Amino acid sequence: MELRGKTILLTGASSGTGLALSRLLAKEKVNLALLARREDILRQLADELKDSGSVVLPIKCDVSDNDQATRACREIQTRFGHVDIAIFNSGLSHRADVEDFKADIAREIFDVNVFGMLNFIGELLPDFMKRKGGTIVGVSSLADCRGFPKNRFYSASKAAVTTLLESLRVELKEHGIKVITVKPGFIKTPMTEAELYPKPFLMTPEKAAAVIIKGIKKEKAVIQFPLPVVLGSKLLKVMPGFMYERFAARIKR
C-alpha cells in the first residue's frame, strides 16, 4: 500500500507509540489527523511536523465519548474529504490486586480500548462501504491470549478488540475494506513504565511504530511482534487450563 497522499486518522497520538507513529507517518507526505485528549501536546506536535511535507490536523478528542468521535470524523471529512486509513491506537491499562476489584475501572478501560475504536468505526464505515475502500487498523495486544492476573481488565479488553477486528475482517472483505490487527508485546511507554513487573523483549516506541507502518504498507492482516513474545503467547493460548493456572499463579506471586 502506498501511503503518500492518503488521509490517515490516528488516535492516541500524543504519547508513546502514537507519538512515534505521528512522526514517522508525517514523513510519508500524507494528510494526518492526530487525535488525543491533551490539546497542548497535540498543537506542539503539529508545530513540530509543519515542515514534514504532510498536512497535519490536530484534534482534541476523548475517544470514549461517541459525540466527540463523531465531531472529529466530520471535521476530518470537512478538511480532507474522507479518511483512507484509520489507526486506533488509544489504550488504557490498570494493574491491581483482586482485592481492589472495581467495575468502574473496568468500564473506563473498555470505554477507551474497545468503544474508543467502535465509536469511530461506526461513524466511518458507511463512507468506507460507499467508496468500497478504506483500511481499519486496530491496536490490540499479545496480552489477548489469556486472562493475566492483576491485568484482567486490560487482557479482556484486548481479547475483545482482537475478536471484533477478526469478525470485521471477514465481513468487510467483500466490500473492499481492509482490517488490520496490531498485536505488540511490551513497548516502553508511559503506560508500561508505570507497571512494576518484568517486561521481556521491551521495545522502543520508535521501533514498534516502524514495524506497524511496514506491516500496514504490506497490508498484513495481523501485525504481531516481537517474535519471541509472539511464540510465547501462542504457547500460552494452547496450554491446557490446569497448566496455565499453575503458571499464572507463579506470575501473580
C-alpha positions, 0 to 999 in steps of 0.5 A, spaced: 500 500 500 502 506 498 501 511 503 503 518 500 497 522 499 492 518 503 488 521 509 490 517 515 486 518 522 490 516 528 488 516 535 492 516 541 497 520 538 500 524 543 504 519 547 508 513 546 507 509 540 502 514 537 507 519 538 512 515 534 507 513 529 505 521 528 512 522 526 514 517 522 507 517 518 508 525 517 514 523 513 510 519 508 507 526 505 500 524 507 494 528 510 494 526 518 489 527 523 492 526 530 487 525 535 488 525 543 485 528 549 491 533 551 490 539 546 497 542 548 501 536 546 497 535 540 498 543 537 506 542 539 506 536 535 503 539 529 508 545 530 513 540 530 511 536 523 509 543 519 515 542 515 514 534 514 511 535 507 504 532 510 498 536 512 497 535 519 490 536 523 490 536 530 484 534 534 482 534 541 478 528 542 476 523 548 475 517 544 470 514 549 465 519 548 461 517 541 459 525 540 466 527 540 468 521 535 463 523 531 465 531 531 472 529 529 470 524 523 466 530 520 471 535 521 476 530 518 471 529 512 470 537 512 478 538 511 480 532 507 474 529 504 474 522 507 479 518 511 483 512 507 486 509 513 484 509 520 489 507 526 486 506 533 491 506 537 488 509 544 489 504 550 488 504 557 491 499 562 490 498 570 494 493 574 491 491 581 490 486 586 483 482 586 482 485 592 481 492 589 476 489 584 472 495 581 467 495 575 468 502 574 475 501 572 473 496 568 468 500 564 473 506 563 478 501 560 473 498 555 470 505 554 477 507 551 480 500 548 474 497 545 468 503 544 474 508 543 475 504 536 467 502 535 465 509 536 469 511 530 468 505 526 461 506 526 461 513 524 466 511 518 464 505 515 458 507 511 463 512 507 468 506 507 462 501 504 460 507 499 467 508 496 468 500 497 475 502 500 478 504 506 483 500 511 481 499 519 487 498 523 486 496 530 491 496 536 490 490 540 495 486 544 499 479 545 496 480 552 489 477 548 491 470 549 489 469 556 486 472 562 493 475 566 492 476 573 492 483 576 491 485 568 484 482 567 481 488 565 486 490 560 487 482 557 479 482 556 479 488 553 484 486 548 481 479 547 475 483 545 478 488 540 482 482 537 475 478 536 471 484 533 477 486 528 477 478 526 469 478 525 470 485 521 475 482 517 471 477 514 465 481 513 468 487 510 472 483 505 467 483 500 466 490 500 473 492 499 475 494 506 481 492 509 482 490 517 488 490 520 490 487 527 496 490 531 498 485 536 505 488 540 508 485 546 511 490 551 513 497 548 516 502 553 511 507 554 508 511 559 503 506 560 508 500 561 513 504 565 508 505 570 507 497 571 512 494 576 513 487 573 518 484 568 517 486 561 521 481 556 523 483 549 521 491 551 521 495 545 522 502 543 516 506 541 520 508 535 521 501 533 514 498 534 511 504 530 516 502 524 514 495 524 506 497 524 507 502 518 511 496 514 506 491 516 500 496 514 504 498 507 504 490 506 497 490 508 498 484 513 492 482 516 495 481 523 501 485 525 504 481 531 511 482 534 516 481 537 517 474 535 519 471 541 513 474 545 509 472 539 511 464 540 510 465 547 503 467 547 501 462 542 504 457 547 500 460 552 493 460 548 494 452 547 496 450 554 491 446 557 487 450 563 490 446 569 497 448 566 496 455 565 493 456 572 499 453 575 503 458 571 499 464 572 499 463 579 507 463 579 506 470 575 501 473 580 506 471 586 
